[in-house]
């Protein structure tokens, strides 16, 4: 079995164990969940000094990207921190939707990224799976403490689509106006 196929089967097993649901949302709600997902990466990344540009695609609703500076695979952060930042997006979906969900391909990539970051420190698949479960709970707890920042960044993302690193920093420091209501309206399906 190839490494990629083995990684996929272990990932699928983890998804099954966590009872992650894969489902489709309305375009407005999907875009709001995507914004919260990307905002969560930024908020947790900020803790470790790796926040960067954040973008959601205005056309596709659920497509998104986040960039971190320095690169998430850089030497300035540990595998633990990299995995925690990667899992912040999926953890935010649990908070928003009330259950583990893979809304788009972003969460699947995030789980795989966390999995790869933990290879050196957790050499066996069961160890990595257990650590990912722990980190999901930890990410969720950190996000709940910082939820106002997540909703504010998400609101700005919904309005602008792209936030540069400096703007993300200003939002997180309270310099930019609060746009949480924009996020909450979109989550309720209101444009």
N, C-alpha and C positions, 0 to 999 in steps of 0.2 A: 504494500500500500504506500502510495506517495505521501510525502510530508503534508502537502496541501490537502489531500483527501483525508488524512488522519486528523489534521487540524479541524476540517469541516465536520467530521463525525463527532469529535469531542465537543466542538461548539454546539452542534445540534443536540447533543446529549445534555449540555449545560442549559440550553434553552428549554429543553423538556423538563429538566429538574426544577428550574426556577418557575416553571409554568408560565413562560413568557408567551403572550398572545400576539399574533400577527394579524392586524386588521386594518381596514381603511376608514379614514375620517373624512368629513366634509373638507373641501379645499381651504376654507377660512380657518377651521379648527386645526387642520393639519399644519397650516402655515404657522399658527400660534404655538403649537407643540414643538415644531421645528425651531422656532425662535427661542423658546425656553430651553430646548436642548442645547443650542449653540451658546446661549447666554450662560448656561450652567458650566460649560467648558471654560468660558472666560472668567467666571466668578471663582471657580476652584483653581484655575490656572493663576489667577492673581495672587492667591495665597502663596504660591511657590515662585512667583516672579516670572511666569512664562505666558502672560497674556499677550495676544497679538490681534491681528485683524479678524473680524467676524463678518460673515456674509450669509444671507439667505437669498435664494433666487426668486425674484418677484414673479417670474413667469410660471415656474413649475410648482410653487407652493412648498413642496417638501424637500427640495434640493438645498443643500447648505454646505458651507465650508467654514472651517476655522483654522487660523494659522497662529502658531505660537512663536514667540521670540524670547529666548533662543529656541532653536528647534527642539521639539519634544524629545527627540532621541539624543540631544546634546548631553554633555557631561555635567551640566549644572544642576540637573535634577536626577533623583534616584529612580529606580524602576518602580518603586512603590508610588512615588509622586506622579510619574508618567501614567501608570495604570489608573490611579485615582482621578487624574484629569480626564483620561479617556472614558472612564465610567461615569463621569458627572452627567453627561448627556442622557444616557439611559436611565440614570437615577432620577433625573428631573422628570422624565416621562412617567415614572412611578408616582411622583408627587402630583403631577398634573392630571393624570388619567386614573389614578387610584389602583393601578395594577401594572405589573411589568409588561412592557409592550415594545415591539419592534415596529415602529410606525413606518420607517423607510429603511433604506440601506445603511443610513448613518449609524444606527445602533449596532447593526451587525458588524460594521467596520470597527466601531469602538470596542466591542467585546473582543474582537480578534486582535486589535492593537494592545489591549490590556493583557491578553493571553501571551502575546509575544514579549511584552515588557517583563513578564514574570518568569520567563523560561529559565534565566540564570539563577534567580533566587529560589525558585520552586520547581526543581527539575522533573518531578513526576506530574502526570496529568491530574491525578486526584488532588495533589497539593495545590496546583494552580487553580483548579476548579473551586476548592475550598477558599482559597485566598480571594478569588474574584467575588464569591458570595459575601465575604467579610467586607471587601472594599465597596461593594454596592451599598451595603448598609451604612458604612462610614460616609460615603459620598452623599447619600440621602440625608444623613444627620447634619453634615456640613451645609448642605443646600437649604435645609429647613431653617437653620440659623441665619442664613444669608438670603432668604427668599425675596425680600424687598429689592435687593440688588438684581436678582435674576429677572424679576418681572419688569424692572426698569430697563435693563439692557434689552430684554426681549421686546418691550414696547418701542424702543428706539430702532431695533432691527426691523420690526414690522413697518415702521414709518419710512426708513431710509434704505433698507436692504443691505447696505455695507457700512460697517463701522471700522474705522482705522484704529490702530492700537492706542493712539493718543486720546481719541474720543472715548474709547472703552474705559481708559484710565479716568478721564474726567467724569464719566457717568458713575463709575464705582466710587469716586471720591465725593460725589454729591455736587459737582460743579455744574453739570448739565441739568435741565429741568426733568422732573419725574414724568415718565411716560408709561407707568404701570397700568393706567387705565386703558391705554391703547391695547396692551396685551390682554387684559381681562375682557374687554369687549370682543376681541377676535376669538378668544377662547369660547365665548358664548355664542359664536357664530355671527356676530355683528361686525360688519366691515369697518 
